[in-house]
């Protein structure tokens, strides 16, 4: 590459480097979609260069911040750059903004100006290096003034040039906040850090970024802790807030607490809703949307499967499962739990499936192969053993011997307490991976393809490789159009949450299946395998959960990408509150 790029006279004296100073062909390989005159760049991808002198790959980012160097001078390193210039661009790229060092000389003034005035350029970091002759310095000062007048940010560091500072602690509240909000956390009594979702400071690693997103959007936001033995004091505290964001993992309020803690907390949140406050996610939304039988309620939409059934008591489970299992492979999903526990893939063993649904029903002694999706372990049982495990647990008479580390009893407590199983067709293309739509209210924030590792069928429990896509990507254009354009407007009605706002942060996980025949094969369609709106984690921050690390230990690249999500959450929360107030005025 060295022989192809423009290089200044001072750098030419460096041993071992060759260069040309003629005007060179435009470079389109540095920043996607941007053409940069070859004379303005040099030695950005030298294979033997140390990391700090080798430009990182650019991303599919919307903004650019350039690093501007002065051409020539004896202050350049062997690659022709001011010390730290390429490293500065790399730091900017970590912050989800494209960047590259470019040279300035008065003879290139118009070319440089054209590059920096582009609409996608947010700012410029000045790392001029060598001093300029008076005429050249005057031209550079003139350029800086024009950039500032055009709204570009210019400074000596990346924050002055437009990169948001990193905030590892809670920001101060705005002087005149639009709304008063709070993030609610809970510490499990006796648990290390207060739970595996927290760091040594007792906070979820995503709590501060979420709160700061609200603060950036113009609201105040406090981090408050629910203490089950101080319920009345907590009740008095939350009365003063306009909105509450509950960041408590499912099941935590039942660990180390007095009986009925979850119910008391839910009753309090419902009371806040009745007073006109907003709660994300409300108990009703978590129940209606997060429960597995939501898949039955959406079975008539383009993202549902018509042969989806829910069982709430033993008799319907036995009758239904024996009939569906006789026809085709199935997935049985418990309502409780996470990370794939209690989700069983089921195949008939030693017997053919019947030709049509309803033609046959299995006997108790028929054999089935089972795979639990939390760890992909396989077990073989009779139909009776499996149904006994599901209803009464692994130690019940007739349950057989189980390798699963979880207790079964999926119908315990009945429908009112979340006891249920959902029976859905097993889609063999699940081995290709699941597609997650990460939603902020009604806004699609990103699309994540989760591919099972090591040839497994399960993409849950951390056993998957993640690939991230932006909304509008061609790979999932049809899915996005159907779900966002067709199903989302009617989703709340189907789930029975018409009078509630969509969760502030939620996910829909899709499984591919064969669609209609097309030339050369079949099309691909997607169906929802699960909704999640109960304290959805932020994947870019989760690597530091549960140990000795805190938010400050999250790499810059992951921190800034996570902030794109948490800042959007803040904007959407304030939008919801504005809509609430507008509704009050209209009424």
Secondary structure, 3 states (H helix, E strand, C coil): CHHHCECCHHHHCCCCCCCECCCCCCECCCCCCCCECHHHCCCCCCCCCCHHHCCCCCCCCCCEEEEEEECCCCCECCCCCECCHHHHHHHHHHCCCECCEEEECHHHHHHHHHHHCCCCEEEEEECCCCCCCHHHHHHHHHHHHHHHHCCCEEECCCCCCCCCCCCCCCCCCCCCCCCEEEEEECCCCCCHHHCCCECCCCCECCHHHHHHHHHHCCCEEEEEECCHHHHHHHHHHHCCCCEEEECCCCCHHHCCCCCCHHHHHHHHHHHHHHCCCEEECCHHHHHHHHCCCHHHHCCCCCCCCCCCEEECCHHHHHHHHHHHHHHCCEEEEECCCCCCCCEEEEEEECCCCCCCCCCCCCCCCCEEEEEECCCCEEEEEEHHHHHHHHHHCCCCCCCCCCCCCCCCCCCCCCHHHCCCEEEEECCHHHHHCEEEEEEECCEEEEEEEEEEHHHCCCCCCCCEEEEEECCCCHHHHHHHHHHHHHHHHHHHHHHCCCCCCCCCCEEEEEEEEEEEEECCEEEEEEEEEEEECCCCCCHHHHHHCCCCCCHHHCCHHHHHHHHHHHHHHHHHHHHHHHHHHHHHHHC
